[in-house]
């Protein structure tokens, strides 16, 4: 199954780590487009990976009716977990750098282990 985030009009960011607590809605069209480009078309796999994932550090792509949550690996590796599932996607190093660049605009920094 391939990931499809075409429906998303905004992204909900959660970053609750140590003394930092961020909950923000991203509506900037350029940032949404970058997130969609990174995620769209990826297929997921099941594996018992242990990079460190939590819903307290997450990106939820949504349109208010439909949504999908991604949890970037806390250690900064190229894996994202889909919500609380045992499903993962792998992105390129370049896409991880692009993801970090967008998330850093909103105060989310990696690694956070």
C-alpha positions in Angstrom: 0.0 0.0 0.0 1.3 3.5 -0.9 1.0 6.5 1.3 -1.3 9.3 -0.1 -1.4 12.7 1.6 -3.0 14.6 -1.4 -6.0 15.3 0.8 -4.1 17.3 3.4 -4.5 21.0 3.7 -2.6 21.4 7.0 -0.2 19.6 9.3 -0.5 19.3 13.0 2.9 19.2 14.7 3.4 17.8 18.2 6.8 18.0 20.0 6.8 17.2 23.7 10.4 16.5 24.7 12.2 17.4 28.0 11.3 21.1 28.6 9.9 21.8 25.2 6.2 21.5 24.5 5.0 22.5 21.0 1.5 22.0 19.4 1.2 23.9 16.2 -0.9 23.8 13.1 1.0 24.4 9.9 -1.0 26.0 7.1 1.9 27.5 5.0 1.3 26.1 1.5 5.0 25.7 0.8 5.7 23.7 4.0 2.6 21.5 3.4 3.8 20.8 -0.2 7.3 19.8 1.0 5.7 17.4 3.6 3.4 15.9 0.9 6.4 15.5 -1.5 8.4 13.7 1.2 5.6 11.3 2.1 3.4 10.7 -1.0 3.9 7.4 -2.9 6.0 5.8 -0.2 5.1 2.2 0.6 5.3 1.0 4.2 6.7 -2.1 5.7 6.4 -4.0 9.0 9.5 -4.6 11.1 10.4 -4.5 14.7 12.6 -1.4 14.3 13.9 0.3 17.4 14.9 3.8 16.4 12.7 5.3 19.0 9.3 6.6 18.1 6.5 8.4 20.0 3.3 10.1 19.2 4.5 13.0 21.4 6.8 13.8 18.5 4.6 13.6 15.4 3.3 15.1 12.2 -0.4 14.6 11.4 -1.4 15.4 7.8 -5.1 16.3 7.7 -7.9 18.1 6.0 -10.1 18.2 9.2 -12.0 15.0 8.2 -9.2 12.6 7.2 -5.8 12.3 8.7 -2.6 10.2 8.9 0.0 10.6 11.6 3.8 10.1 11.1 6.3 9.8 13.9 9.8 10.7 12.8 12.5 8.6 14.4 13.7 10.4 17.6 17.4 9.6 16.8 17.1 11.4 13.4 17.4 8.3 11.2 15.5 8.0 8.0 12.5 6.0 9.3 9.0 7.3 10.1 6.5 5.2 12.0 2.8 5.5 10.9 1.0 6.5 14.1 1.1 3.8 16.7 1.2 1.0 14.2 4.0 -1.4 13.5 4.3 0.1 10.0 7.2 2.2 8.9 8.4 4.1 5.8 11.9 4.9 4.9 12.9 8.2 3.4 16.2 9.3 1.8 18.8 11.3 3.7 17.9 14.3 1.5 14.2 14.0 2.4 15.1 13.6 6.1 17.1 16.8 5.8 14.1 18.5 4.1 11.8 17.2 6.8 14.0 18.5 9.6 14.3 21.9 7.9 10.5 22.3 7.9 10.1 21.0 11.4 12.9 23.2 12.8 10.9 26.3 11.6 8.4 25.3 14.2 10.8 24.4 17.0 11.2 20.7 16.5 14.8 19.6 16.6 16.5 16.2 16.1 18.0 14.0 17.4 16.0 14.0 20.7 16.9 10.8 22.5 
